[in-house]
Amino acid sequence: MANAQMSVAEAAEMLGVHPQRIHQRIRDGSLPAEKIGHQWVLEMDDLRRIERHAGPGRPLSSKSAWDLLLVAGEGGASAGLSPSARSRARSRLRLLLSHTSSDDPDDVAVHLVRALGNRAERRLFAASPRDLPALRDDQRVHLSGVSLPASNMSVAAVAEGYVHPDELDGLVDDYLLSPAARSRANVILHVVPFASSSPALAGLDAVAGSPLAIAADLAEHDGIRERNEALRSLAGLHARF
């Protein structure tokens, strides 16, 4: 039997999300789709796979996700949080860690992506391989994921990092970045939901390099090696919290 196809609106209704979220996943390559005329069409089997692995609970809001990253960081990263916000974040972190105590990398990835998906908008681009070293050295890019030595990945062919939303256009223009599907992308930019002047981002480098952020970034990759390293990155947090 042929695999049934659905529109974006039908897919959003099936998954219980806004159609904009479906479009976002199509753009970042995490949801396969085919454009027929002016409309995107999705396969039922792909949607069932996402529905099956969606996991319990709702994703955290952007602020709650960042509070979680701050309390999981080291060196006083959470000093700017109020005592009540810090307490809530620590409780949420313990709950998340209890869900990620499995030895199954895929199970861990599901919970991390589900809980922390709103920490940033994941944008995929293609760039000239010659520009990747300069892009990684650019002060506007706060290296994360596979671009950090702490991830144990050392992927020279990819540049990954967090950027402020008011600096994204400049990076796109300076390095001639073009939007790309997951299979072609060699630049992964996590666009944070705050302006660069926000006090919440004073220590963005420290947060991007923290074990929880590294684990969340690696969990969004498809490879088993990245997901195994996400599991390893969480090991220290389990001991601390």
C-alpha positions as CSV (number, residue, x, y, z in Angstrom):
1,M,0.0,0.0,0.0
2,A,1.3,3.5,-0.9
3,N,2.3,5.7,2.0
4,A,-0.4,8.2,2.7
5,Q,0.5,11.9,2.3
6,M,-0.6,14.9,4.4
7,S,-0.6,18.7,4.1
8,V,1.2,20.9,6.6
9,A,-2.1,21.8,8.3
10,E,-3.1,18.1,8.6
11,A,0.4,17.2,10.0
12,A,0.2,20.0,12.6
13,E,-3.2,18.8,13.7
14,M,-2.0,15.2,14.0
15,L,1.0,16.2,16.1
16,G,-0.8,18.9,18.1
17,V,1.5,21.7,17.1
18,H,1.2,25.0,15.2
19,P,1.8,24.7,11.5
20,Q,4.7,27.1,11.9
21,R,6.5,24.4,13.9
22,I,6.0,22.0,10.9
23,H,7.5,24.5,8.5
24,Q,10.4,25.0,10.9
25,R,11.2,21.3,10.9
26,I,11.0,21.2,7.2
27,R,13.4,24.1,6.9
28,D,16.0,22.5,9.3
29,G,15.7,19.2,7.6
30,S,14.4,17.2,10.6
31,L,11.1,16.4,8.8
32,P,11.2,15.1,5.2
33,A,8.8,16.8,2.9
34,E,8.2,17.2,-0.8
35,K,7.0,20.5,-2.5
36,I,4.2,19.9,-5.0
37,G,3.3,23.1,-6.7
38,H,3.2,25.7,-3.9
39,Q,2.4,23.3,-1.1
40,W,4.6,21.0,1.1
41,V,3.5,17.4,1.3
42,L,4.6,15.0,4.1
43,E,4.6,11.2,4.4
44,M,2.4,9.6,7.0
45,D,5.1,7.2,8.1
46,D,7.5,10.1,8.9
47,L,4.8,11.8,11.0
48,R,4.0,8.6,12.9
49,R,7.7,8.2,13.6
50,I,7.8,11.7,15.2
51,E,4.6,11.0,17.1
52,R,5.9,7.8,18.4
53,H,9.1,9.4,19.7
54,A,7.7,12.7,20.9
55,G,8.0,11.7,24.5
56,P,6.0,12.7,27.5
57,G,5.3,16.3,28.6
58,R,5.5,19.6,26.8
59,P,8.7,21.3,25.7
60,L,10.0,24.0,28.1
61,S,9.6,27.6,27.2
62,S,12.7,29.5,25.9
63,K,13.2,31.2,29.3
64,S,12.7,27.9,31.2
65,A,15.1,26.1,28.9
66,W,17.8,28.8,29.4
67,D,17.3,28.8,33.2
68,L,17.9,25.0,33.0
69,L,21.1,25.6,31.0
70,L,22.3,28.3,33.4
71,V,21.9,26.1,36.6
72,A,23.5,23.2,34.8
73,G,26.5,25.4,34.0
74,E,29.6,25.9,36.1
75,G,31.4,29.0,37.4
76,G,28.3,30.8,38.7
77,A,26.4,30.9,35.4
78,S,23.1,31.0,37.3
79,A,24.1,34.0,39.5
80,G,21.7,36.3,37.7
81,L,18.6,34.1,38.4
82,S,16.3,34.9,41.2
83,P,16.3,32.3,44.1
84,S,12.8,31.1,43.0
85,A,13.8,30.8,39.3
86,R,17.0,28.9,40.3
87,S,15.1,26.6,42.6
88,R,12.5,25.8,39.8
89,A,15.3,25.2,37.3
90,R,17.1,22.9,39.6
91,S,14.0,20.8,40.1
92,R,13.3,20.7,36.4
93,L,16.9,19.7,35.8
94,R,16.7,16.8,38.3
95,L,13.5,15.7,36.5
96,L,15.1,15.8,33.1
97,L,18.1,13.9,34.3
98,S,15.8,11.2,35.7
99,H,14.3,10.9,32.2
100,T,17.8,10.7,30.7
101,S,19.2,8.1,33.0
102,S,18.7,5.4,30.4
103,D,21.7,3.8,28.7
104,D,19.9,4.0,25.3
105,P,21.3,7.0,23.3
106,D,18.1,7.3,21.2
107,D,15.9,7.4,24.3
108,V,18.2,10.1,25.9
109,A,18.1,12.1,22.6
110,V,14.3,12.0,22.5
111,H,14.0,13.5,26.0
112,L,16.7,16.2,25.5
113,V,15.3,17.4,22.2
114,R,11.8,17.4,23.6
115,A,12.7,19.3,26.7
116,L,15.2,21.8,25.4
117,G,14.1,22.3,21.8
118,N,13.0,25.9,22.5
119,R,16.4,27.0,23.8
120,A,17.2,28.3,20.3
121,E,16.1,28.0,16.7
122,R,18.3,25.6,14.8
123,R,19.2,27.0,11.4
124,L,21.1,24.9,8.8
125,F,23.2,26.5,6.1
126,A,25.8,25.6,3.4
127,A,29.1,27.5,3.2
128,S,32.3,27.2,1.3
129,P,34.5,24.7,3.1
130,R,37.3,27.3,2.9
131,D,35.2,29.7,5.0
132,L,34.6,27.3,7.9
133,P,37.8,28.0,9.8
134,A,37.1,31.8,9.7
135,L,33.5,31.2,10.7
136,R,34.5,29.1,13.7
137,D,36.9,31.9,14.7
138,D,34.3,34.7,14.3
139,Q,33.6,36.3,17.7
140,R,29.9,36.4,16.8
141,V,29.8,32.6,16.8
142,H,29.8,30.9,20.2
143,L,31.1,27.4,19.4
144,S,29.0,24.5,20.5
145,G,28.1,20.9,19.7
146,V,30.4,19.1,17.3
147,S,32.7,22.2,17.0
148,L,33.8,21.9,20.7
149,P,36.7,19.7,21.7
150,A,34.7,18.8,24.8
151,S,32.2,17.0,22.6
152,N,34.9,14.5,21.6
153,M,33.7,14.9,18.0
154,S,36.3,17.1,16.3
155,V,34.3,17.5,13.1
156,A,36.4,19.8,10.9
157,A,33.9,19.7,8.1
158,V,31.1,21.4,10.1
159,A,30.8,24.7,12.0
160,E,28.3,24.7,14.9
161,G,27.6,27.5,17.3
162,Y,25.1,29.8,19.1
163,V,24.5,33.3,17.7
164,H,22.4,36.3,18.7
165,P,19.4,37.0,16.4
166,D,20.6,40.5,15.7
167,E,23.9,39.2,14.3
168,L,22.6,36.4,12.2
169,D,22.0,38.4,9.0
170,G,25.6,39.8,9.2
171,L,27.0,36.3,9.4
172,V,24.8,35.1,6.5
173,D,26.0,38.1,4.3
174,D,29.7,37.9,5.3
175,Y,30.1,34.2,4.6
176,L,27.5,33.9,1.8
177,L,25.6,31.3,3.8
178,S,22.7,29.7,2.0
179,P,19.8,27.7,3.7
180,A,20.4,23.9,3.2
181,A,18.8,20.6,3.9
182,R,20.2,18.5,6.7
183,S,22.1,16.3,4.2
184,R,23.9,19.3,2.7
185,A,24.4,21.6,5.6
186,N,27.9,22.2,7.0
187,V,27.0,25.1,9.2
188,I,24.6,24.7,12.2
189,L,23.6,28.0,13.9
190,H,21.5,27.9,17.1
191,V,19.8,31.3,17.1
192,V,19.1,32.3,20.7
193,P,15.8,33.9,21.6
194,F,17.4,37.0,23.2
195,A,19.2,40.1,21.9
196,S,22.9,40.3,22.4
197,S,22.4,43.0,25.1
198,S,20.3,40.7,27.3
199,P,22.0,40.1,30.7
200,A,20.9,36.5,30.4
201,L,23.5,35.9,27.7
202,A,26.5,37.5,29.5
203,G,28.2,34.1,29.7
204,L,27.0,32.6,26.4
205,D,30.3,30.9,25.8
206,A,30.2,29.2,29.1
207,V,26.6,28.1,28.6
208,A,27.2,26.8,25.1
209,G,30.2,24.8,26.3
210,S,28.3,23.3,29.3
211,P,27.6,19.6,29.5
212,L,23.9,20.0,29.2
213,A,24.1,22.3,26.1
214,I,26.6,20.0,24.5
215,A,24.3,17.0,25.1
216,A,21.3,18.9,23.7
217,D,23.2,19.9,20.6
218,L,24.6,16.5,19.9
219,A,21.2,14.9,20.5
220,E,19.8,16.8,17.5
221,H,22.3,15.1,15.2
222,D,21.3,11.8,13.6
223,G,24.5,9.9,14.1
224,I,24.9,7.2,16.8
225,R,28.3,8.6,17.7
226,E,26.9,12.0,18.5
227,R,24.1,10.5,20.6
228,N,26.6,8.3,22.5
229,E,28.6,11.5,23.3
230,A,25.4,13.2,24.4
231,L,25.0,10.4,26.9
232,R,28.6,10.7,28.1
233,S,28.3,14.5,28.5
234,L,25.4,14.0,30.9
235,A,27.3,11.7,33.1
236,G,28.9,14.4,35.2
237,L,25.5,16.2,35.7
238,H,24.0,13.0,37.0
239,A,26.7,13.0,39.7
240,R,26.3,16.7,40.6
241,F,22.5,16.8,40.7
